[in-house]
Amino acid sequence: MMKIHASFSCTGLLMCLFFSTGSFAQETYHRIAFYNQENLFDYENDSLIKDEEYLPEGKRHWDQYRYREKSNRMAKAILSIGEWQAPDIVGVCEVENRRVLEDLVHNEVLKKLNYGIVHYDSPDRRGIDVGLLYRKDRVKVHYSKPVQVKNTEDISFKTRDILYVKLSIAGDTLHLFVNHWPSRYGGQQQSEPKRILAANTLRTVVDSLQAHQKQSKIIIMGDLNDSPENLSVKQYLKAVKNPDEQGELKNLMQELPVNEGSHRYKGEWSYLDQIIVSQVLLRQEEIRGNQAFVHRPDFLLEVDERYPGKKPFRTFIGLRYQKGFSDHLPVYIDLVLKDKATTQPKQ
């Protein structure tokens, strides 16, 4: 009895020292992802946007059954990103409205995970928006707002907002930006000024944030419709492979193989979907491997019938419905944080 009592006392003393001095810290892992949902529309008409092709009488015959099937597949894909546990945060784009996000998080596959939603209606002509899903038991949202991309020389210009969200995970404050920059419709070079405009808009907000707090932990995610080497990303957003100047951002996609990607067009892979971070996250070694990853399980891919290899398994090929997922693959990073709640001294 005396030996047991002595052992217990020693252990208790060590535990007391750990907690009272704050030298005990628990590392927590948090997966943060982005996934282009490829036209996640509901099947009801919205007279304010151009959603005619995604109606039961539209050319895609988009009815309740097809919508529910699409939503189910996107929920399964999101769950699979987590591997051992569901991702804590998922940025999304190409969603029609809040309703489709509500249906997504209340899907049988995801509803037990208690995802919250951050969403604003964008001025995009087709009505597609960006949004953020977050696990309310692991993430706390403090503030959010849409950042509008405006062209002062062309008031008719309309595109998706950039979503800004200030949140905290394990006691760490993060600033997240979810993007879906203007498409390459009409050609990459002809449409490039629109993406440069989006890049300049985002850079202005980032500069303001860093001027207010130099150590801001910033994560930029989204479908930029440009590759990491394009002017909009590299020169205007200042997101590069090896940041050395103050204020430059790290483009995590540039650590990945050049012959792979998140999107495939005419047999060529590219990283249109990107995750970019501020340098403070790298200095504190808070990102696993200091790189992003592309989630490419077999069920999200199909054989490319025109070019060698595989491509993302999308919902439609032309107007042919094939019960797929998206024409993009999800991308993600893993944050490795020390839970500040466990390092605070006891009173």
LINURFEN-V135702 format. One line per field, one symbol per residue. burial: # if it has 9 or more other ideal C-beta (glycine too) atoms within 8 Angstrom, else .. A space follows every 50 residues. Layout:
# LINURFEN-V135702
burial = ???
This chain:
# LINURFEN-V135702
burial = ................###........###########.####..#..#. #..##..#.###...##.##############...#############.# #####.#..##...######.#.#..#########...#.#..#.##.#. #.......############.#.#########........##.####### ###.###.##.....###########.#.#####.#####..#....### ###.##....####..#.##############...###.######....# #..#......######....##.###.#############.##....
